[in-house]
Each structure stands twice: as C-alpha cells, then as structure tokens.
Amino acid sequence: MIADAGTLSLARRRLRWRARRGLLENDVLITRFLDRHGDRMTSDEMVSFEALLDFPENELLDLLLARRQLPAALDIPDVRELLDRLRTS
C-alpha cells in the first residue's frame, strides 16, 4: 500500500512512464485518461491500472474499445470501474 503523498506522487509518475505504449491508439487513449485523472488516482486505482497495462497491446486496445470483456480473473469491481472510466475518457 502506498502510504504518503510523496510516495504516491512518485508512484503516479512511474505509472505514467510505464503507461507509454507501442500502439498509438492505446497511447492516445491512456495518455488522455492520465492527463485528466492521473493526479487524482488512488493507490487502489493505480493497482487496477497496472493490471490493465499487463495486457498485450492488441488485447488492451480491444478492452479499451469494449470489443472484449475482462477475463474472469480480473473481472473485479475495482478493475471494472477503472476500465469503464478509461472507456469514457
């Protein structure tokens, strides 16, 4: 768990760096979301975001465009809510 504001700020910067994608469409969608919401993401939201970033490029794009659903192992409220926010950003 991320404890203090300084650590949370560093974690957000690292998440933004990790969020850079090879597929332009993913990069645009994710960067737009982070520009709007990144500074207010909680540690739980960042954990959910990290889980989504583990997907290969094309699978992530399919998730972001709602062409596929989350796999059962990740279909939990926190990840689902973050994915919904990403889709509407």
ChimeraX attribute file (.defattr): number of C-alpha atoms within 10 A of each C-alpha:
attribute: neighborCount
match mode: 1-to-1
recipient: residues
	/A:1	7
	/A:2	14
	/A:3	8
	/A:4	8
	/A:5	9
	/A:6	10
	/A:7	11
	/A:8	19
	/A:9	16
	/A:10	12
	/A:11	15
	/A:12	20
	/A:13	14
	/A:14	11
	/A:15	18
	/A:16	15
	/A:17	10
	/A:18	11
	/A:19	19
	/A:20	15
	/A:21	16
	/A:22	10
	/A:23	13
	/A:24	12
	/A:25	14
	/A:26	20
	/A:27	16
	/A:28	13
	/A:29	17
	/A:30	23
	/A:31	17
	/A:32	14
	/A:33	16
	/A:34	19
	/A:35	11
	/A:36	11
	/A:37	13
	/A:38	19
	/A:39	12
	/A:40	12
	/A:41	16
	/A:42	13
	/A:43	15
	/A:44	14
	/A:45	16
	/A:46	19
	/A:47	16
	/A:48	20
	/A:49	20
	/A:50	15
	/A:51	12
	/A:52	21
	/A:53	17
	/A:54	11
	/A:55	12
	/A:56	12
	/A:57	17
	/A:58	12
	/A:59	16
	/A:60	19
	/A:61	19
	/A:62	14
	/A:63	20
	/A:64	22
	/A:65	16
	/A:66	13
	/A:67	10
	/A:68	12
	/A:69	15
	/A:70	17
	/A:71	9
	/A:72	7
	/A:73	6
	/A:74	14
	/A:75	12
	/A:76	12
	/A:77	10
	/A:78	14
	/A:79	21
	/A:80	16
	/A:81	14
	/A:82	18
	/A:83	20
	/A:84	13
	/A:85	13
	/A:86	19
	/A:87	15
	/A:88	11
	/A:89	13
